[in-house]
Amino acid sequence: MEIRSRSAAPSPSDPFAVADAGERIRLLRRLLAEDAMVVLHLPGDEDTAVVARLLSLDVAAGRIELEFVTDEGRRAAFREAGRALARATLDGVGLRFELDAARADVEGRLVASLPRRLARLQRREAYRVAPPVTAKPRLFVPLDGDEREARILDVSASGLAFEWPSSDAPPAIGARLAGCRLELPATLPIRCALAIRSAEQRPDAPIRLGGEYDGLDPAAARAVQVYVNVAQTRTRRARPRLG
């Protein structure tokens, strides 16, 4: 059973994908100009993660060059791999992109084709929000052959945190919880699966689970993104103004 990584390369249907090639180049040039840290790993193997930075960007030749910062022992895995996944941050906004035709050399550099796929995630403070009192989402999870409502603690465009609605042991980290139902205000119920990413045993409180949406179609992903944006706006408006 495949569970997709949170840092997987963006797909063409990714609601956060940057479709315009010029905008992708602009973002990459900013990474270069700001000497931003880039984390690289091999597809399906985040244990190979290494730190790098951009050295050059040749748009005419369609080439990007990065310099490894991590020690030789860790970057050796990238030689002859032919592909790498990257993530970086600009102004608190996460970027992720795929490097094809990638090849590492003994000088500590990685040369690849310019990314044709790049996704830009929302700002971190908007990434995860507590549900507003007046517009609470609802989550139903399969349990004992039936559905049980689970209290949502916070929600983001990529997943949510919720309380396990049972005294029985929850799904293990890495498990896929299929058959969930997410209800957002003013939308049709969303059928989805959750890949369990974290679990926290809290004193005198139900176990807190963190789940990543697994298999959302583009329309459902957009509905979740809209809800998060609206929730963030309402939260900001509700904050008291100083001065």
N, C-alpha and C positions, 0 to 999 in steps of 0.2 A: 504494500500500500504506500503510495507516494504522498508525502506531506510537503507542501511547497514552502520554501524558505521565505522569511520576511524580506530578505535582501535579494531575492531572485530578480533576474533581469526583467524590465518591463516588457509586456507583450503588446501587440498592436491594439488590443482592445482595452489596455490599461487606461482608466479614466484620468490618470495623472500624466500620461505620456505627452511629451512635447513633440507635436507633429511637425512644426516648422523647422526646417534645417538651419535657417539663419539664427533662430533663437537658440538652438542647440549649440551652435558655434559661439554665440555670444556668452553663454553660460560657461563653456569650456575655457574661453579666453579669460573670463573672470577668475576661474580656478587657477589659471596660469599666472595672471597678474598678481593675485593675492597670495601666491605660494601656498595654496590651501592643501591640507593633508587629504590624501586619497587612500582609502582602504581597499585592497584588492584581495579577492579570493577566487579559487577555482570553482566552477559550477558544481553544486552539490556537495561541496567540501569547505565549510566555513573554518575548519581547523587550520587551513592553509593561509589564513588571513595575514597579509603583510601591509606595512605602511609605505606609501609612495608619495611622490609629488610630480606635477607636470614639469617637463623640461622644455618641450616645444610643441607647437601646433602648426602643421603645414596643410592649410586648406586646399591649396592647388594640387598637392600630391596626395591628399586624402589620408594624411598620416598624423598620428599622435605619438609622442614619446614621453615616457615617464621614467623617473629614477627611483629605484628601491631605496628605502631608508632602513628597512629591517636587515638583520644579519644574513649572511650568505646561506646558512643552513636552512632558513625558512623559505628563501626565495628560489632555492634550487628546484622546487616542485613546479615552478612556472615554466621552466625550460621545455620547449617542445609541446607544451599543452595546447597551444593554438587558440586559446580563448580564456578570457578572464572576466569577472564581474567586479564592478567598482561602485563605491559609494563615497559621497563627500557632502559637505555642508557649505551653503552660502547664505549669509544673513539669517541664520537659524532655520533655513529651508533645506531639507534633505534632497540630495540628488542621487540617482542610481542609474548606471548605464552599463552597457555590454561592450567589451572590446574583442572584436573578431580579428583573425589573422595575427594574433598576438604572439610575439616571440621574445624571449628573454635572452640576454647575452651575458658573458662573463664580466662585463664592465658594470653590472648592476643596473642595467636599463631594460625597459620593456617597450617595444615598438609595436604598434597595432594600427589597424584601419580606424578612421574617424568613426565614432559611434553613430549608428543609424537609429538606435533606440535609446532614449533618455527619458526618465520620469522625474518630475519635480513634485515632492511631497509638500504638504502645507506646513506652516510654521509650527514649531514644537508646542507652543502654548495653545494652538488650535487643534493639535493632533489628538488630544484626549480631553474630553470634557465631561463633567458631571451632568446628568440629565436635568434640565430645568423642571421645577415643580409643576409647572403648568403644561408641560409637553413631554411627559415621560414615555420612553419606549418600553416595550415589554418583550421579554425573552422566555420562550417555552422550550424546555429540553426533554428528551426522551428519558423516561425513568420507570423501571418496573412495568414495561409494556404499555405505559400511558405517557401523557405529557404533564410536566410539572412546571409551574412558573418559577423562574429564577430572578432574583432581584439584581438589576443592573446597577453597578457601582460607577462605571464610567464607560464612555463609548468613543471610538475613533473611526476614521475611515478604513482602517485595516483590521480592527478587531474590537473586543470589549472585555471588560472585567465584570465578573458576576459572582454571586454567592451560590455555592452548591446547595440545592434545596433538599438535602437529605443528610441523615446522620451516617449513612453508609459511605464507604470510601468513594471518592470522586474518580473520574477518569485520570489515568496516569499522564504525566507530562510526555508529550509526543503522540498521544492518542488522538484519534479523529472522532469527534462526537457528531455523528450524522443525525439527520432528522430534526434539527432545531428549527424553531420558527421565531422570527424577529418581527415585531409589530412596531412601526414608526407612525407618528401622527400623520394623518392625511395621506397614507399610502397603503397599498395592498400588502398583506402579510408576505414576508420574504422567507422562503425556505432556504436553509443553508446548513452547512456543516462547519464545525469549529475545530481547528487544530489546537489542542491545549498546549500552551507555551509556558505557563507558570502556575504555581500553586502556593498558597500561603495559609498556614494554620494560625488563626488569630485567637487570642484568649477570649472566652465567653462570646464568640461570634462564629457564624458559619465559615467554612473554608472559602477563601477567595481564589477564584480561578481566572487566569488570563487566557483568552482564546483568540485565535486569528481566523478570520473568515476564509473558508476554503471552498472555492468554486462559485463565487458570486458572479452572476452574469452582469454585463456592463450596465444595464438599466438599474439593477438592484444596487450596484456599487455607486452609481450616481445618486440614487435616493439616499443612501447612507451618508454620502459626502454632503449633500444638501442639508440633511438633518444636523450634522455636526456643525456646519457653517452657521445655521440658524441658532443652534444652541449656544455657540460661542458668542454670537451677537447679543443674544438676550442676556447672557451672563455679564458681558461687559456693560450693558445698559443698566443692569441692576446694581452695579458697584457704586458705592457712594463717591461723590466727587469731592475732592479736597480743594480748599481755597476758593 
